[in-house]
């Protein structure tokens, strides 16, 4: 099954293209932003999501790994995150929704020198096991982004917390004060149309950002917002 990447460059999407129901039709997007924070050395081979899975299986065993991956990010979204991390060369990463740490470990696997701050109301022991696979650069925040205090500016953000509309919108509004120039913000589980999906589509409709949607055979997987602080005022 081939991943189809469809993008738009701030083209308005009218509200009748999505209705706040459990599942919605995804508008198709076009034209990837050119050289967005592109890292200097693109000659290195991209580490695939499967390589990461092989790594943690070798370290933690199959049963622990299967438990960590259960209800976690899907492989298509995982591979796209790998590509974005390489492409953007992210150094400061913010994750809203740690759960059992599957994506937490992915960031450090792709970019070992990055610093990750991950947020969740509950600290799962599995996420601690994942963090211990790396020497340093992981900070846990037990709570929500509403009570996060940090002077850092993050260049990569994953919003993957509570998938209701109100919670996802709250996460989006709160992460904005922590964004670096040319930050990349990913919304996982866009197929939750009434929650994550509608928040992402409303961002697209605002016509303020370059956005991207990854879908397969018309089914949505991950939505991406490319934020440029110099060109957009939040």
N, C-alpha and C positions, 0 to 999 in steps of 0.2 A: 504494500500500500504506500503510495507516494504522498509525502507531505506537500501541500500546496500553500505557499506563502503569498498572501494578498494584502496589499497595503494602500493607504491613502495619504495624500499630503493635504491635510486640513480642508477637506471638501465636506460641505454640510450634509448631514443626513437627517431627513425629516422624521418627526416622531411617529408617523404612521407606518414606518418600516419596522418598528418594534413595539409590542404591547406588553404591559407588565403582567405576563403570565409565567407559568413555570418554564415553558420553553418558547423561544422566539426564533425568528428567522434572522440570520446574520447578514448584515450588509457587506458586500464585497469591497475590499480596499485595494488600492493600487499605489505603486511607485515608492520604493524604499528610499529613505533619506540618504543622500550621498555622504560617504566617509564620516559617519557619525562617531566621533571620539575614537576613530580607528587606531588600534595599537600599531606601533612602528613595525614590529616583526610579525608579519602574517605568513611567514614561510613555514612555521612550525605546524605539524599536523594537528588537527582538531582532535581532542580527546573525546571519544564518544561516550554517551550516557551508559552504554553497555560496559565500557571499561570501568566506570565508577562502580557499577553493580558488582562486577567481578572483584574489584578491590575490596569492597566491604564484606562480600561473602567469604573471601579468603581470611579476613581479619576477625569477623564476628561469627562465622558459621551460617549455614543455610536457615536454620529455624529462627535465629535472632533477626537475620536480615529480612526474612519473609514477614516477620511481625512488624518490622520498621516500615517496610514498603506497603503494608496493608493500608488502604484508604489514603495513600500518599499521592504524590504527583505522578501523572501518567508518563510513559516513556517519550511520547511525542513532545509534550511540554518540557520534559527534562532535557531532551536533546536540544530544543530551541534555547533553553537557558544556558546550556553549554556554549552554544554559538554566540549568544549575546555577551556572555562574560568574556570570552576570547576577543570578540569584536570591540567591546568597550574598554577592555583592560581595567576592569573595576578594582578599586582599592578599598573602598568603604561600602559595605553591603548591609542593608537593613532588611530583615525578614519579619513580616507580621503573620504569625501563625507557625510556631515551631513544630508542633505536634510531636512526632517521634524522631525528628532530626534528619529525615532522608535528604531534603534539599540543603539543609545546613552543611552536611558533609560534602555535597556536590560542589558548593561554592569553593570550599577549601581544596577539594581535589583538583578543580580546574585552575584556580588561582591561589596557590599555597601562601603567598605573601599578603593576601587580602585580610582585612579585619571585618568580622561578621558580628553584628548585634542582632539577636533573634528574640522575638517577643511572643509570649504565650501566657495565658492565665494560669496554666499548670505546667510545672517542670517535670517532664517525663524522663524516667531513668534511661530509656533508650537513646534520647537525644544527648544525654551526658556521655554514654558509651561512644556515640558517633564523634563527639567533640574530642574525646580522648585519643582518637586515631591521629590527631594532629597536635603538634607541639604547643601552639599558641594561636591567638587571634580570634577566639570565640568568646563572646560575652552574652550571658543569658539575662533577660529582663522578665521577671515573673509579674505579670499584670497585663495592661493594655497600653496601646500607644498614647492614650489620653494622659497617662501619668508618667510618660517617658520624659526624662530630663537628660539632654545630651547637647553638647556643643558641636558634635560632628555633623558634617554634611555628606550625605550618602549619594554615590553615583549609580548604585543599582539597588532597586527595591522590589521585593516580591510581596504582593498583597494576597494572602491565602489564609485569612482568619475565618471568622464567622461569615457564612455565605448569604445571610439575609441582606436585603437591600439597605436597610438603615445602618447595619454594622459595617458593610463594605464601603458605603458612602462615608461613614465616620472615619474609617481607616484612611481613605483617600484624602479627605480634608485635613487630617492630622499629619500625614506623612509629608505634606507639602512644605512645612516649615523646616524640614530636615533635608531638603533636596539640594544637591550640588548642581552647578551649571552642567547642562547636557546629561542629566540623570536619565536612566532608563527605568521605567516602572512597569512591572508585569502583573497582570491580573490572571490568576489561575482559575480554573473551573468556570469559564465563560458560559458553559452549558447550563449553569444555574441561572437561567434567563431572568427570573424575577428578582434575583439578588445581584450577583457579580456581573451578569450580562448587562442588565439595564444601567448599572453604574458606568460600565465601560462605554456603552452606546451613547449615553448622555455626554460623556467626555468627548467622544468623537463629534457629536452634534454641536458642541460648543464652538467647534472650529478654531480652537486655540493651539492645538498641538498636532504634530505628526504622529499618526497612530498606525498600528499594524495588527493584523489578525492572522493567526495560524489555524487552519482548518483542514480536515481530511474528508474528502467526499462530501463536502457541505456540512460536516459536523465540526463545531468549534472546540478549540482546545485552550488557547491562551491569547489574551489581548495585551498589547504593549503600547505604552505612551512614551514618546521621546520628548523630554522636557528641556527647553532651552531658556535658561533664566534671563539671558540678555534680550530675548525676543518676546517673552511672555511674562505677564504680570499676574500673579496669583492673588 
